[in-house]
Amino acid sequence: MPSLSYQLYSSREWPLIETFALLQRLGVTEVEGFGPLYDNPAETKAALVAHGLTMPTGHFALDMLETDPEGTIAIAKTIGVEAVIVPFVMPDERPTDAAGWAAFGVRLAKAGKPVVDAGLDFGWHNHAFEFEPCDDGSMPMEHILAGADYIGVELDLAWVAVAGQDVIEWINHYGPRMISAHIKDIAPEGQNADEDGWADVGTGTMDWAAIHAALQNVGCERYILEHDKPSDHVRFAETSVAAVRAF
C-alpha cells in the first residue's frame, strides 16, 4: 500500500503546530511542504520531529530554484525533503502555444538539473491548464515533461478531472513517471461554493475505487491529501484520512 501524506497548504489558515498535532492524532506520518515552511528550515524540521512527522516531498517555486538552486537544495536537505516539486506557473507567465510550452519544458529541466545532481527527485505538479489543448491539439503537460526524462509527475487527480480529462487514462499514461498523486475531491455541482467547489475525499464526485485501482496498478507509492480551501481543516483531515484508509 502507498504511504499517506498531507499537503500542508490545505491547513494554511490554521497554526502549523495545531495541524501537526491533528495529523499525529490521526496517525499520519508524512506531510508535503510549501513556501512559508522554508523560511526557517531548522525550526520546521524540529517541529516535524517533535510530532513524529517527515516531509519527503515539498513544493518549491520555480523562481526560487532558478535564482538560488544551492540554497533551495540546502533547505530541502535540512528538512529531509527527498522530492522537489514545482507546483505552478502564474497565468501571465504561461506560454500560449505548443512551441512556448516546449521552451518552458526546457526551462524546467534546466532548473531541475541541480536538484537531480544533488541526489533528489524532481517533478511537476499540475493544475487544469496543462490539460487544455494547445493550438496544434497537443497538451502543455506533454511538452513540459518532454523537457527531460528526469522530470517526474505529481499528478493532481482532481485538476485533471476539472480539465475534463479521463483521470485513469492519464494515470496509466504517466504511471512510470509518477512521484506521487494528489488525492483531492470535487463537490457535486452547485455544492460547497464556500470551499470553491472542492470536497473532502470520499464525499465528492471522484470515482475513488477505480482511481485507487489504477494508481496501484502503476505502482504509485505516495497519496497526498489536499483541499484547496477547506472551511474546517479538522473535518477535512478526519474525513479524508478515513476515506483513503477504506479504499
C-alpha positions in Angstrom: 0.0 0.0 0.0 1.2 3.6 -0.6 2.2 5.9 2.1 -0.3 8.6 3.1 0.8 12.3 3.2 -0.9 15.6 3.8 -0.3 18.8 1.8 0.1 21.5 4.4 -1.2 24.2 2.1 -4.6 22.7 3.0 -4.2 24.0 6.5 -2.5 27.3 5.8 -5.3 29.2 7.6 -4.5 27.4 10.9 -1.4 27.3 13.2 1.2 24.9 12.0 1.6 23.2 15.3 -2.1 22.7 15.6 -2.0 20.9 12.2 0.9 18.8 13.2 -0.9 17.7 16.4 -4.0 16.9 14.3 -2.1 14.7 11.9 -0.2 13.0 14.7 -3.5 12.1 16.4 -4.8 10.7 13.1 -1.7 8.6 12.6 -0.5 10.4 9.5 3.3 10.4 9.5 4.1 12.3 6.3 3.4 15.9 5.1 4.2 17.9 2.0 5.6 21.4 2.4 5.2 24.7 0.7 6.7 28.2 0.7 6.5 29.7 4.2 7.7 26.5 5.8 11.1 27.0 4.2 11.8 30.4 5.9 13.3 28.6 8.9 14.1 25.0 7.8 15.7 24.0 11.1 12.7 25.1 13.0 10.4 23.3 10.6 12.5 20.1 10.9 12.4 20.3 14.7 8.6 20.7 14.7 8.2 17.7 12.4 10.4 15.5 14.6 8.5 16.6 17.7 5.3 15.3 16.2 6.7 12.1 14.6 6.4 13.6 11.1 8.6 13.6 8.0 8.4 15.8 4.8 9.5 13.6 1.9 8.1 15.9 -0.7 7.8 19.7 -0.9 6.5 22.3 -3.3 9.2 24.9 -4.3 8.6 27.9 -6.6 10.3 27.8 -9.9 11.9 31.2 -9.4 13.4 30.0 -6.1 15.1 27.2 -7.9 16.3 29.4 -10.7 17.7 32.2 -8.5 19.2 30.1 -5.7 19.5 26.4 -6.6 22.1 25.7 -3.9 20.1 27.4 -1.2 16.9 25.6 -2.2 18.7 22.2 -2.1 20.1 23.1 1.3 16.6 23.8 2.6 15.3 20.6 1.2 18.1 18.5 2.7 17.8 20.2 6.1 14.1 19.4 6.3 14.5 15.9 4.8 12.7 16.6 1.5 13.5 13.8 -1.0 11.5 15.1 -3.9 11.4 18.8 -5.0 8.1 19.6 -6.8 7.4 22.7 -8.8 3.7 23.4 -8.4 2.6 26.3 -10.5 3.3 29.0 -13.1 1.4 32.2 -12.9 -1.1 32.9 -15.7 0.9 35.8 -17.1 3.9 33.6 -17.4 2.2 30.7 -19.2 3.0 30.1 -22.9 0.2 30.5 -25.4 1.2 27.8 -27.9 3.0 24.4 -28.3 6.4 26.0 -29.1 6.2 28.1 -25.9 5.3 25.1 -23.8 8.2 23.1 -25.3 10.5 26.0 -24.3 9.1 26.0 -20.8 9.8 22.3 -20.5 13.5 23.0 -21.4 13.5 25.8 -18.8 12.0 23.5 -16.1 14.6 20.8 -16.9 17.4 23.4 -16.5 16.0 24.4 -13.1 15.7 20.8 -12.0 19.2 19.6 -13.1 21.0 20.8 -9.9 18.3 19.1 -7.8 18.8 15.8 -9.6 22.5 16.1 -9.5 22.2 16.6 -5.7 20.5 13.2 -5.5 16.9 14.4 -5.1 13.9 13.6 -7.2 12.4 16.5 -9.2 8.9 16.9 -10.6 6.0 19.0 -11.8 2.6 19.3 -10.1 -0.3 20.0 -12.5 -3.4 22.1 -12.4 -6.1 22.2 -15.1 -4.3 24.4 -17.6 -1.7 21.8 -18.5 -4.5 19.6 -19.9 -6.1 22.3 -22.1 -5.0 21.6 -25.7 -2.6 23.9 -27.5 -3.1 25.4 -30.9 -2.0 22.2 -32.6 -4.0 19.9 -30.3 -1.1 18.8 -28.2 -1.2 19.1 -24.4 1.1 21.5 -22.4 1.7 18.7 -20.0 3.3 16.6 -22.7 5.7 19.5 -23.7 6.5 20.2 -20.0 7.6 16.6 -19.4 9.5 16.4 -22.7 12.0 18.8 -21.3 13.9 16.0 -19.6 13.3 12.4 -18.7 14.1 13.2 -15.1 11.1 15.5 -14.7 8.7 13.3 -12.6 5.0 13.9 -12.1 2.9 14.7 -9.1 -0.5 14.1 -10.6 -3.2 16.2 -9.1 -6.1 14.0 -10.0 -8.9 16.4 -9.3 -7.4 19.1 -11.5 -7.2 16.5 -14.3 -10.9 15.9 -13.9 -11.7 19.7 -13.8 -9.9 19.9 -17.1 -12.5 17.5 -18.5 -9.9 14.7 -18.9 -10.1 11.0 -18.2 -8.2 10.6 -14.9 -7.5 6.9 -15.2 -6.2 7.4 -18.8 -3.6 9.9 -17.6 -2.7 7.8 -14.5 -1.9 4.9 -17.0 -0.1 7.3 -19.3 2.2 8.8 -16.6 2.5 5.8 -14.3 6.2 5.2 -14.7 7.0 8.9 -14.0 4.7 9.4 -11.0 6.4 10.6 -7.8 3.0 10.8 -6.0 -0.6 11.6 -6.5 -2.7 14.4 -5.0 -5.8 12.9 -3.6 -8.5 15.6 -3.8 -12.2 15.5 -4.4 -14.7 17.7 -6.3 -18.1 18.6 -4.8 -21.3 17.9 -6.8 -22.2 20.7 -9.0 -23.6 23.7 -7.0 -22.4 22.5 -3.7 -19.6 23.7 -1.4 -19.4 27.2 -3.0 -17.7 28.5 0.2 -14.9 25.9 -0.4 -14.5 26.8 -4.1 -16.3 23.7 -5.1 -13.9 21.2 -3.5 -14.9 18.4 -1.2 -13.4 16.1 1.5 -12.0 13.0 0.0 -14.7 10.4 -0.5 -17.6 12.9 -0.3 -17.4 14.2 -3.8 -17.7 13.0 -7.4 -14.3 11.3 -7.9 -14.5 7.5 -8.5 -12.0 6.5 -5.9 -12.4 2.8 -6.2 -11.4 2.9 -9.9 -8.8 5.6 -9.3 -7.2 3.7 -6.5 -7.1 0.5 -8.5 -5.4 2.4 -11.4 -2.9 4.0 -9.1 -2.0 0.7 -7.5 -1.7 -0.9 -11.0 1.0 1.6 -12.0 2.7 1.4 -8.6 2.1 4.8 -7.2 3.8 4.9 -3.8 2.5 8.0 -2.2 -1.0 9.5 -1.8 -1.1 13.1 -0.7 -4.3 14.5 0.7 -5.3 18.1 -0.4 -8.1 20.5 -0.2 -7.5 24.0 -1.7 -10.0 25.8 0.6 -11.5 23.8 3.5 -13.7 25.7 5.9 -12.7 23.2 8.6 -9.4 21.5 8.3 -10.1 19.1 11.1 -13.2 17.8 9.4 -11.3 17.6 6.1 -8.4 15.7 7.6 -10.5 13.3 9.6 -12.9 12.5 6.8 -10.3 12.2 4.1 -7.9 10.0 6.1 -10.7 7.7 6.9 -11.8 7.6 3.3 -8.3 6.7 2.0 -7.8 4.0 4.6 -11.1 2.5 3.5 -10.0 2.3 -0.2 
